[in-house]
């Protein structure tokens, strides 16, 4: 007879799991009566060897009948593979969408930043302060010129005196609508 102390119940092991494990070692243990003695000792029962033998046969019969559903069903395994592949495709599609949104947000923020910079510079551009110049004396002549000084934003009216042109000035003859009296 096999030593009973070499078998014990594992933590969380159900009665059915224990019976399946011990009856699976029947060839090591010996006879079905020896298996029944071990299981009765571990379970605290008084069953005959017939009960455990028939229970093992029922386990094996049910396992054989359903094995293809649990282990060898290639169609089911292929279905799982297809589902995993579809999941991976969905993940990649989600990452691509997120990347597109981030790119669009980046471009929008860059555009907003450039527009803000342009608005700021245009606002500052209009704040140019002009230097004031004394009003020139307008002679009694009928011609007047507008003198634009290079490097300055100021404009001034002056009498047309070709003998004393201003340095670096561009001159244009302007005929006023009303002649001063």
C-alpha positions, 0 to 999 in steps of 0.5 A: 500500500502507498503511504497516505502521508505523501498526499495532502490537500493544497490550499484552496483545492476543492474536493473535485480537484483533489479527487481528480489529482489523486485518481490521476496517480492511480498507477503510482498508488496501486489498486483502486482500493488504495486510492479510495483509502487515501481519498477517504482519509483526506476527505473524511469519508467512507466511500468504496473504491467504486465511487471514486473509480466511477467519478474518475471515469465520468471526469474523463468522459466529460473532458474527452467530450468537451476537450475540443471546445476548451483545448483543440478547437482551432476555429475558436483559436483562430477566432481569438487570433482575429479578435486580437488582430482587430484589437491591435488595428483599433489601437493603431487607428486610435494612436494615428487619430490622436497623432493627427489631432495633436498635429492639428492642434500644434499647427493651430497654436503656431498659427495663433502665435504668429497672428498674435505676434503680427497683431502686436507688431502692427499695434506697435508700428502705428505708435511711431512718434514724429518729431516736430519741426518749426513751421516754415515760412511760406513766401509770396511765390506761387510754387510750394514744395513738399520735402520728404527727408530721407530717414525721417517720417516727418513732412514739411512744407517749404518755399521752393528755393532751388539755390538752397536745397536740403541735404538728402531731400526729395522735392516735388512741385505742388500747386496749392488749390488756393493761393495765399494772399 
